């Protein structure tokens, strides 16, 4: 009997439950199980973590996972050294120290890969504000968002209509004619 792959998502601080739920559902779609845990809950031969069971987060003791998504990204920092030592030998999603890749950098990498670029939605980095209106006119509806990890906060939806421009700031609709 084969077991489903087990993914552990390592965290170093509290994150929104919606992110964990999305990761769990994504893993399940691909036939894997996922639990999340904090660096301080790594034991010598097991991990205390949380798993979504019947739409409830349930704490449990888990075996070491088959692979780890390292959301902490603090390899080399003294505070997290012990957790990384215990997990040595388990493949991790990346070995980068810190958060070196913003979404714009990733989008640009995808844009230059022939096999991936067809999956990329149109985007632009606003380095030249005077080009933004051309982008809006071309695509008719765009989302403006910060490049940092803001989890959708401060995003604006801009839509070009026959009557002008509508900007939705997640609370109010502003109409410019």
N, C-alpha and C positions, 0 to 999 in steps of 0.2 A: 504494500500500500504506500503510495507516494504522498508526501505531505505538501501542502501549499507553501510556497515561499513565504517567509516571514520577514517583513520590513520593520525596522525600528527607526523611529524619527527622534533624534537626539536634540533636546532643547536645553538652553542654558538660562532661560527666563520664561515667564508666562507669555503665552500667545493666545490669540482669539480662538475659541472653540470651533468657529466656522472653518478656519484653516485646517484644523485637525480632521473635521468631518469630511471636508473635500478631499483631503489626502487619503483617508480611509476608503471613501467611495471609489476613488481613482484606482487604488491598489486592488480593491475587490473586483473592479471591472476587468483588470488584467490577471485575475486569478490568484491574488496574493492576499495575505492578512497583514495588518499594520497595527502597531501599538506605538504610543509616544511615551517618552520618558525624559527625565531631567538628568543632567550630568551627575548630580549628587545622589541619584538613586541606582547607580551602577554598582553591583556587588561583584565579588570575585568570580561567581559562577552563575549569576542570574541578575535580572534587572526588575526593579519595581516600576511598573508603568500603568498606563491607562489604555483600555481598548473599548471600542464602541460595540456594545452588545445590546440588541433590541432597542436601538436608539437611545441608549443610556451609556454614559462613560463609567466603566467599571475598573477599579484598581485591581491589579493582580501581580503575581510574580511570574516572570516570563523567562524562557531560555534566551540565550543570546540569539539575536536575529541572524538571518542569512546575509543580510546587507543592511547598512545604516545610511539613512539620509541625515547628514550632519548639518542641521540648521544652526547649530551653535557656531561653527567655523572659528574655533578658538584654539586650534592646535598650536602648541608652542607657548600658550599663556599659562603661567604657573597655576592659576586658580582651577584650570580644567585639565591639568596634566595627569592627574590620577585616573580620571575617566578614560582618557585616551590610552593610557597604559593598559588598563584592564581590557579594553576593546581591541587592542592590537591584534592584527591578523584578520579582522572582519572587514570585508570590503566596504568602503564608504563612498558616497556619491561623488565626492571630489576631495582633493587633498589641499585645496587652497586655504591659505591663512587669511582671515578677514573677509570682508565683503567687497571684492574687487570688481564685480560685474554688475552694473546697473542694467535695466531693461534695454536702454539704447545700445549698449555695447553688444548685448546678446542679439538684438534685432539686426544689427549690422553684420554680425557673424553669419546669421541665418541668410540674410540678403545675398551674401556672396557664395552661398552653397547652392549649386544647381538643383540638387535633390530636395532641398528644404524650402527654397524661397517661394514655391507655389503655395505654401501653407501660411505665408506671412501676410497679415492684413496690412494695407498701406499705412505708413507712418512717416513722420518727419520729426526731427529734433529742431526745436525753435531756437536756432542760433541767429537767424535773421528774421525778426518779427514782420518785416514787410512782405515776406513770402507766405505768411500764414493765410492771408486772405485768398491767395491763389490756390492753396491746398484745400481750403474750405469750399471754394467755388468748384473745384474739380470733383470733390467727393460728396458734396451736399450735406453730409452729416459726419461730424468727427467728434472724438473725445479728446479733450485736453487734460493731461495729467502730469504731475511732477515726476521726475525721473527717479527719485528715491523711493524707498519702500514705504509708501503711505497707505497701502491696502485699500486703495480706492478713495481715500479721503481727499478732499479738495479737487476732485475731478469735475470737469465741466463738460456738458454735452452741448455742442454747437450745431445748429441746423439752419441751413439756408432755405428760406421759403420764398414764395412769390411776393410776400409782403415785407420781407426784410430778413433779419437774423434773429433766431431764438436761442437764448443761452439758458440752460438749466443748470443751476449750481447745487443740486441735490436737495434743495429746499424750496427755491422759488424759480419761476420762469420769468426771464427778462426778455422783452421784445424790443429790438432796435429796428426802426423803419427808416 
